């Protein structure tokens, strides 16, 4: 077996080496053999070394003695990784950014990273690595020579943000919004706002100096009051005209939109081909961050058109099904009542030159006792607009649609991903654009993955 000191030194002095999937291993990576729901990672130790792993860490003695001199066996892998992450975080001298909120965390993280990396060496957590394991790995994968490090902090239960922020210790924090998510555990949006506010509270994060806060609803305003009590160095608010930063005007030109943004008492103009309001809010956040950190905003203005949506969060795919060409807007990564309505309204506003608009929506997860009410409200919201077809999937929508009397839209219900695929293959024809919106790990989410995988290589922004 190898020495603990050797592998700790290797992890601290290198970046992007920690992997939990043996298929993603590259030369000189470190494979974490974790206990999964179906298999223990030890099953994949040999394949990780075959793929080029330098070391492996596990808490279970492997059956095979092959490569045993490259395997570190520890009593508790979580505690071992946490201990190294604390050491590495103390050594990092760059600026640390923490992002939380009910929705939009990953998109904001990727947007900020996209522009910062144009000028600065920047470390960033990958995918949606926002729980305790993901954040720990993200710290271990940091490059200590980076100017900035960006972390996404998520929660679906009480006390999780404080545990994450104690590790990350960001000096600049973002709260994207407070919306109806994870209500099975939190019960109310007010309790969500209390949990999110732990990201800047002194007793959990004494490093916190600047808060970037979307501040439009009563729960976000509640966080604003907490931040005032905490006496942060600066609170920068976003939202409507009563905030320091907001979307002032959207002007439709021939083939683009001219966006006027009010950023700390100055107008910034940016041209873009689309006007999705949630993406413009991310743009506000990033512009304000650049201003606050005295970074030239021309980096953003000159590169905004090159920014691509994150997978499952608005990415556009051109599909070909039985010689039929369709356009798909993929919003299948996650959904709550607010983002569902936001996406529906945006889809309705799209100018499509008489192309038929079809919505496929699936259940919104973790909404607690009022789940049926929230799904019914989404259907009522859809009735404000006119779509060619509205295809529903999921038991909660099946119950909710029974409450809609004499709908003006054509609602169609499909039981699962298999029947959705069959319907799209058989019943959707040319001259259509589809938007898919749902929570992760739902039948519609599975359907979207299958549909897109069959048409891989045809994606675009």
N, C-alpha and C positions, 0 to 999 in steps of 0.2 A: 504493500500500500504506500501511497505517496504522503508527503508531509503536508500538514495543514498550513504551515507558514508559507510554503511554496505557492500553493494555489491562491491563498489570500493575496499575496503580493502580485500574482499574475492578474487577478480580477481588478485590483485597485489601479494598476498601472496600464491597463488596456481598456478598450471600449468596445461595445457591441459584441461581446463574446458569449454572454449568457443566453442559452436557448433551452426551451422546455419541450420542443418538438424535434425528434431525431431527424425528421425529413428536412428540416430547415438548417441543419448543421452544415457549416462550412469549415474549411481548414483552420485549425487552431482554436475552435470554439470550445466552450465548456457546456457539457450537457447536464441538466438537472433531471435526475431520475425521480420524479415525483409520484406519489400515490394518486391514481386517478379513480374515477367512479367505476370503471370497468377493468382497467389494467394498472399494474404498477409499472412505473417508468423503467424499472430494471429489465423488463422484457425487451427494451429497445437500446440497451447499452451497447451491444455488439454492433448494431446498425449505425449508431452514432459514431463509433470509432471507425467503421468502414467509410463513413461520409467525411471523416477528417477531424473528428473531435480530438482535442489535446488532453482534456481531462473530463472526468465525470464525478458528480457528487451525488451520493445517495445515503439514505439512512437504513437501508436494508442490505444485508450481505448478499451479493450476487451469487447465483449458483455456479456460473462459469468463472473460472479463475483467469480467463483470457484478459489481457490488459489490466490485471489487478494492480500493477504498479502505477497505473494512471488513474485509479479510482480512489476517491476519498470517502470513507464511511463515517458519518457523523450521527450523533444521538438524535438530534432534532434539526432537520434541514431548514425549517422556517426560522428558528432562532439563530442558526449559524449564518444564514443569509442576512438577517436583520442586523446582526452584530457587524458584519463587513460593511453593510450599507451606511450605518451610522458613522463608521470610520471614514468611508469615502466621501460622504456628504461634508464632514468637517474639513476635508482637504480641498474641497471645491471653492474657488475664489471668485467665480463669475456670478452673474445675476441669476437668481432662481425665481421662476414664475410658476404659480399654481393656478389651475383653472378648475372651477367647479360650477354647478348649476344644474337645473332639472333637465335641460336639453341643450344641444349645440356645443357640448364640451369638446368633443373630438374634432368637429369642423373648425371651431375657433383655434384649437391647438395646431391643427394642420395649416390653417391660414396664416397664423402668426409665424410658424416655422418656415413656411414657403417664402415669406418676405425677409425674415431675419437672415436666413442662410445665404441670401444673395450677397451679403456683406460680411457676416460674422460666422465664425465656427459656432454651431448651435447643437446642443444635445436635446433630444425629444423622446418622450415615451412613445412606443409604437402601438399601433392598432388602438384598442380601447383598454389599455393596461392601466386601469384606474382603481383596482382593489388593492388590498395589502400586499399580495404576492406580486401583482403587476407593477405597483409603485416601487417595491423593493428591488425587483429586477431592473426597472428603469434607472434607479440610482446606480446600481452596479454596472449598468451599461453606459453610464455617462463618460464623456471624454473630459478629463480634468483640465484640459487646455481650452475648453469651450468658453466663449464670452457669455453665452446664455444657456440655460437649461430649462426646458418647459415640461411640466408635469400635469397630467390630468388626474383629478381626485374625484372619485365617485362614492356614492353611498346608497344603500337601500335599507339601512337600519340605524338606530341611534348609536352615537359614539364612534362611528367609523371615520368621519372627517378628522376628528381630533387625533386619532391614532395615525392617520396618514400624514397629517400636517406636522406632527412631531418628528417624523422622519425627513420630510422634504424641506421644511422651514423656509418657505418662499418669502421674499421681501415684497414682491408685487403679486397681487392676487386678483383674479377675475371671478365674478359670479354672473353667469350669462343670463339667468332668469330664475324665477320660482314658478313652477307649474305643477299640474296634478300628476305626479309620478310616485310610484312605490307607496301608494296609500294603504296597502294592506298592512304595512308596518307603521307608517307615520300617522295614518288616520286623517290628518289635516295639513293644509298647506302652511299654516303657521308653524307647525312642528318641523316641517321641511326647512323653512327659513331659519329656524333656530339651529338646526343641524348644520346647514350650509355656513352659517355665520362663524362656526368654530374655526374656519380657515384663517381668520384674522385675529381671533381673540388672543390676547397677550399670554394667558396662562398655558395655551397650547402652542402658540407660534409667536414668540417674542421678536422674531425678525420682521414681522409684517409692518410695512410702511405705507404702501399705496394700495387702495382698493378701486378697481374698475367695476362698477355696478350698474347693471340694467335696472332702471328704477321707475317703473310705471304702475305696477299694481300694489295693493296694500301690503302684500307679503314682502315685496322688494323694498318698500318704504320702511317696513319694520326692521329690515336688515340695515338700512341707512341709519336709523336711530341707534341701533346697537353699535354701529361703526363710530358714530359720534361719541358715544359713551366711552368707547375704547381709545378715543383720542389718537386715531391714526394720523400719520403725517399728512396724508391727502386722500380725499374721497372724490373720485371722478365719476360722474353720473351720466347715464345714457337713456334714451327713450324718446320723449316728446319735447316740445319747445320749452318746457320748464326745466329741462336738463341742460347740462353743459354741452352735450353732444347729441345731435339728432339728424335725421334725414330731412332736409329742408324742402327739397323740391325734386320731382322726377319729371324730366321733359322728354317726350317722345320725339325723336328725330326720324329721318327716313328709314335707316336700318340699324339704329342703335338708340340707347337712352343716355341722356346727359343727366348725371346725378349730382345734385348740389347737397353737400354735407356741411353741417355747422359743427366745426371742431374748435372748441374753446375760443369762442368769439371770432372765429375766422371761417370764411367760406372756402371749401375745397371742392373742386369739380373733377369728376371722373366719368369717362365714357365707358359704357358696357353694353353688351348685347342682351342682357336679361336684367329684370328688376325684382327678383325675389327678395322680399323685405328682410327675411332672416339672414340672407347673405350680406345684405347691406348693413345690417346690425353688426355682423362680424367685421365688416370693413371699418365701421365706426370705431370698434374696439381697437383694431390694429393701428389705425391712424392716430388715435389718441395715445396709444402706447409709444408709437414712434415719436410723437411730439414730446411726450413726457420725458423720454430718454434721449432727446436731442439727436434723433436719427433722421436723416433726410427722407421726407415722405415721397420724393420722386421715385424712390425704389418701389413703392407701392403703385404709384400712378403709371410708371413705365412697364410694370409687369402684371397688372391686375387681369388683363385679358388672357394671360397664360395660366391663370389659376384654375385648376380642375376640381370639380366636386369630389368629395370622398365617396368611396364605394358604399352604396346603400343609402346615400344621403343626397339624392338629386342628380346622380350621374345619368346621362342619357345614352341609351343603347339603340342602335339600328338593328332590328331583328328581321330575319327572313324565315317565314314559316310556310312551307309548301308553295314556294315561289311568290308568297305575299310579303311585301315589305311593310314593316310597322316601326313606329318610334315608341320607345319605352322610357318613361321617367321613373327611375328606381329610387323610391323612398322607403325601402323595405327594412331598414336596419332597426328602426324603433319608432314608437308613436305614443303620444298621450293626447287627451282631448284638445289641448291648445294647438299642438303642432299638426294634428290631423286637420283641424279647421283651417289653419294657416296654409297647408298644402293644397287643400280643396279650393280655397279662394284664389290662390296663385294659379292653379291649373285652369280654373274657370276664366281667369283674366288673360291667358295666353292667346295671342293672335295666331290662329292656325289655318287661315284661308279655307274655311268650311270643312276642314278635316274633322271627322267624328272623334269626340273625346269620350274615352272610356275610363272609368275609375274602378280599380280592384282594391278593396280594403279588407283588412283582417282585424282580428281582435286586438284591443289595447290591454296589455297585461297589468297586473298588480294595482288595480283601481279599488280594491276593497269592496265594502258593502254596497256602494253606490255605482258599481260597475255598469249595471244595466242602464241606469239613468244617464251615465256619460255616453254610452253607445247610442242611446236613443237621441240624445242632443246632437250628436254628430250627424245622424240621419236627417233630423230636422234642419240642420244647417245645410246639408246637401240640397234640400228642397228649395233653398233660396236661389239656386242656380239650375241651369238646364244642361244635362249631359246626355249623350247618345245612349249609354248604358252605365249602370252602377252595379257592379258584381260584388256580392258580399260572401264572406267565408268566416266560419267560426260560430260556435253555439250562442254567444252573447248577441251577435248581430242577428242571428236567426230569431231570437226572442224579441229583440228590439224592433225589427221590421214589422212585426205583427201589430205594433202600436201606431204605425203610420197609416192613416185612413186616406184613401184615394190619392196616392202619390202621383206627382206630375212626372217624375223620372221613372224610367223603367228599371226596377230593381230585380236582380237575378241572384239566387242563392246557390252556392256550390259547397258541398260538404267538406272537401279536403283538397290537397294540392294536386292529387292525381286527376280529380274531376275538373279542376281548374285548367290543368294542362290540356286535357281532352277538349274542353270547351273552346279554349283559345285556338287550338289547332284546327278545330272543326268549324267554328262559328265566326271567328274574327277575320275580316277581309281587308283588302286595300283601303286606303283613305281613312286610317285610324291612328290615333295617338293614345297610348295607355299610360296612366299613372298608377303605380302600386304603392300603397301606404299601409303599414302594419307594425306591430311590435315584433321584436326578435323572437325566434323559436316558436313561431306560429305556423299554421299551415300555409298562409300566404307568403310568409318569409321563405319557407321551403320551396314553394312554387316559383318565387322570383329567382332563387338560386338555380333551380333546374332549368328554367326558361333561358336565363342568361348564359349558363354554361353550355347549352346547346348552340348558342350563337356567339361563342367566344371569338374575340378578334374583331367584332364589329362595333365596339364601344367608341363613343366620342363624348366631348363635353357639350 
